[in-house]
Amino acid sequence: MKQIPVFYNPAMVVEIDLESPSPKKPREVVAEWQQRYPVEVIDFAPLCKEDFCLAHRAEHVDGIISLQIANGMDTRHQEVVDSLYWTTASFYAAAEHALHHRVAVSPTSGFHHAGHDFSWGFCTFNGLLIAALKLLNNGAVTLIGILDFDYHQGDGSQDIIDKLVLSDRVLHRTGKIHYTRKKQAFFQELPGLLESLKGVDILFYQAGADQHENDPLGGFLNNSEMRERDLQVFRFAKAHDIPIVWNLAGGYQEERTEQGRCIQKVLDIHNSTMESCMDVYLDAQPA
């Protein structure tokens, strides 16, 4: 492999200012990757309402789309709704690509707090479970692993798995339930956590930047430990020939400048994850 495939379309980006910086993050991180790394940016088609309804109650989906129900940002902005067709599609397209090419990236966040009939925590529709159900329904896979290394618990993902009785087809590993969010215990538990996913047909990896110790909404790992986390995940997937698709998940370190909000520290963490991915999957890194 000579380039890392990244599934990005500008329609993923929400231009208005929201409480979370994540809706503008796809553009910022992809711009950095294109300047720094051998990435291939790939376009894709949006998903549709029927795809959302695979993982979410139809009435909830209708309420979000019609702006009668607040989205995961706790707003009723049409711009947020419009972006959802593309963010969920980015993850699904990347997952499909990874099945044939072993690795792909979706520069997305805002999935794992979205449950079957609720949205909160900057998450509106659950792109992880939408992608999982589309792959399962079309027969592409029979067993999917979700490794959620966002700092926060993937309560929405677990809710959908429970409500739709998916636990025999989707193995979900999230903090607070399946691993300890303290650095010594985390690295002691990591080999066994990965081993529990050895039999999956594809691995969905949320490479959250908010596990960093300086994140204002949580975190416990320093820069080198974040890199080690990512390397262990990518090495595991490659060693067992498991296709892996990864995304950005949370990350909330920011500074206010005259130009506006600056999330460079978050981008640096995502850059480190990309570098770890390159270390494992590229034939050779550039000088």
C-alpha positions, 0 to 999 in steps of 0.5 A, a space after each residue: 500500500 502506497 497511500 492511506 485511503 481517507 473518505 472525505 466530502 466537504 458536505 460533512 462539514 458544518 460551518 456554523 459555530 456549535 458547542 463542540 468543535 468536531 463538526 468542522 474537524 473533518 476539513 481541518 484534519 484532512 487539510 493537514 493530512 494532505 499537506 503532510 502524508 501520503 493519503 488518497 482522498 476518496 469521494 462517496 455518495 451520501 446515505 439516506 433516511 432509510 439507512 438511518 432507520 436501520 439503527 434508529 426508531 423511525 419516529 426519532 429519525 423523522 423528528 430529527 430530520 424535520 427539526 422537531 427533535 433536537 439533534 445531538 448538539 442540542 440544536 435544531 439547525 438544518 446544517 447539522 441535519 444536512 451533514 448527517 447523510 455524509 458523515 454516516 456515509 463516510 464511515 460506511 464507505 470507508 468500511 466497505 473499502 477496508 474489507 477489500 484493501 485492509 485499512 481505511 479512514 473516516 474523518 468523522 466524530 459524533 456517533 457513539 452517544 446516539 442510541 436507538 431513540 435518543 441523541 446527545 453528547 454531540 452525537 445524532 445518528 450512530 454511524 458505527 451501527 448504521 455501517 455495521 447493519 448495512 454490512 451485515 444485511 448485505 452479507 459482506 460480514 457476519 461478525 463485526 468488532 467495535 473498539 471504542 477508544 473515545 474517552 467516554 462510554 459508547 452508551 448509544 452504541 450499546 443501546 442499539 446493540 441491546 434493542 436490536 439484539 445484535 450482541 452475537 453479531 457485533 462485539 462492542 468494547 467501550 470504556 467504563 464497561 470493558 476496560 479501565 480508564 487508567 493508564 497502567 490498567 489500560 495497557 495491562 488489559 489491552 492485549 486481552 481486549 484485542 484478543 477478544 476481537 480476534 475472530 471478527 470480519 472487520 474492526 471499527 476503531 474509534 481513535 478518540 483524541 479525548 483519551 489524552 490526559 490534557 483533554 478538558 472532558 477526560 483523558 489519562 494518556 500522554 502523547 507517547 502512550 496515545 501513539 502506543 495505543 494506536 500502534 498496538 491496535 493497528 499491529 493487531 489488526 494487520 497481524 490477524 489480517 482483520 480489515 480495520 476502519 478508523 475514525 476520529 471520535 472525541 477531542 476537545 482541547 482548544 484555544 481561543 485566538 483572534 482568528 477563532 477557535 484553534 484545535 491544533 492540539 486535537 489535530 496533532 493527536 489525530 496526526 499521530 494516529 495517522 502516523 501510526 497507521 502509516 507505520 503499520 500499513 504503508 510499504 515505507 514512510 516518506 523521508 
